[in-house]
Amino acid sequence: MSAANTPSWTEQLLALQGRPITDADRQRAALHLIDWLGCVLLGHTSPAGQALHRWAAQAAPGPCWAVGGLSLRSEDAALVNGSLGNIDELDDLHREAVVHPADTLMAAALALAQREQATPHALLDAVVRGYEVAIRVGLLAGTAHYQHWYSTATCGVFGAATAAASLLQLDATQALHALAQAGMQASGVWQCRLEPGFSKQLATGRSAQSGVLAADLAAAGMAGPRHILEGQHGWLAATGSLPDATRARAVLAPAPGTPWLIHAVSFKPWPACRHVHPAMACAMQLHVQIADVGEIVRIEVSSYQTALDFADRAQPHTTQQSRFSLQHAVAVALLRGDFGLADTLPESLAQSALVRLRAATQVHATSRWSRAYPAHYGAQVRVWLRDGRRLAAEVADAPGDPENPLSNAAVLAKAQRVMQAAGHGSQPVTALIQACADLPHAASLDGLWRALHQLRWA
């Protein structure tokens, strides 16, 4: 624990929030908002999304927009919207923190921005600050935390509370208490990925809701532990994630002029677990070299151990399993040179060519890729053909990572494609994307609310 006269870790995180936020930072925040909204609209069409809609339809009305055309109280809107971004595995990611920041904090920021009638700059600045805290808490917790805890939810609640505190314009003491109350609610264990159900969605939605609640309680004078992160019985110790002093200093005291961490977040181009994207990218490179996948006799995938822990699934049987299968991702990429939403459906899983390719695939972890993780997500794919040739491709960073970025145009095209796949017409989708893109220079959020309410729901 910090000495009484030294700042606590939450106080050090909050001290970083005073750095200048530029137009480029706000443009980046708007781009992540667009990406997240696409994920949320598509998630609404899923069984989990429909279950949430049935629950939300019975909730008390309020002033805040929620997916499905509902108007709910801020806490309920945050819960509903925050539960939907991770369903189709298209959500953004900070690799080293292993946190998908948008899943939790965007919903909290959107709800409070509408409730408080905030300005566009206030919303975007809250997003930038929320990303910073969610990611830095994830960096403190590290990959050991990720073994049992769903870091997006457990670390994301701190980001959600930060974004909410920013929109409420809480002072330093109140913001400290908001993070303390967030820590008291930080939860979400990985058993949800081993069994069927929608608890993974509840974890992110609840974190968004808890972030709103934490800030509202702090605004009302509800004090909390100053050392919620690093204390003897604090959250990091309780989850077995307390870092050593060197790592803590690096996370809590970045060099002057360090860019906001939102710029280090990756965009996903394909609807699958991020751990399969490096291998999938390799297979897409090989696709252009192979005229007939029927000539493939053997496929070997090497990646880092966590990729195998999450996605070594030779014969997936459900849509969800298909998104967490190295074998299926590589097979589809070799066959088609792409991977889309249709490739996660049962009829794709049953294709004879894909069944054969998956069966011909061996996966293993190597020290090279495992040592690079989590700073880099890498893989190599090797393919043997009937004529004796052996082809290989490797990537050290997947498409969409900062070292291998998607263009802004590609992110916007992805959002357009995903929103239309959710059943929304081209015109309202284009209007929504433009409303978000205009936010850094807009006078109010009216255009965003208008575009959201113009969406039509089946």
Buried (B, 14 or more C-beta within 10 A) or exposed (E): BBEEEEBBBBBBBBEBBEBEBEEEBBBBBBBBBBBBBBBBBBBBBBEBBEEBBEEBEEBEEBBBBBBBEBBBBBBBBBBBBBBBBBBBBBBBBBBBBBBBBBBBBBBBBBBBBBBBEBBBBBBBBBBBBBBBBBBBBBBBBBBEBBEEBBBBBBBBBBBBBBBBBBBBEBEEEBBBBBBBBBBBBBBBBBEBBEEEEBBBBBBBBBBBBBBBBBBBBBBEEBEBBBBBBBBEEBBBBEBEBBBEEEEBEEBBEBEEEEEBBBEBBBBBBBBBBBBBBBBBBBBBBBBEEBEEBEEBEEBBBBBBBBBBEBBBBEEBEEBBBBBBBBBBBBBBBBBBBEBBBEBBEEEBBEBEBBBBBBEBBEBEBBEBBBEBBBEBBBBBBBBBBEEEEEBEBBBBBBBBBEEBBBEBEBBBBBBBBBBBBBBBEEEBBBBBBEBBBBBBEBEEBEBBBEBBEBBEBE
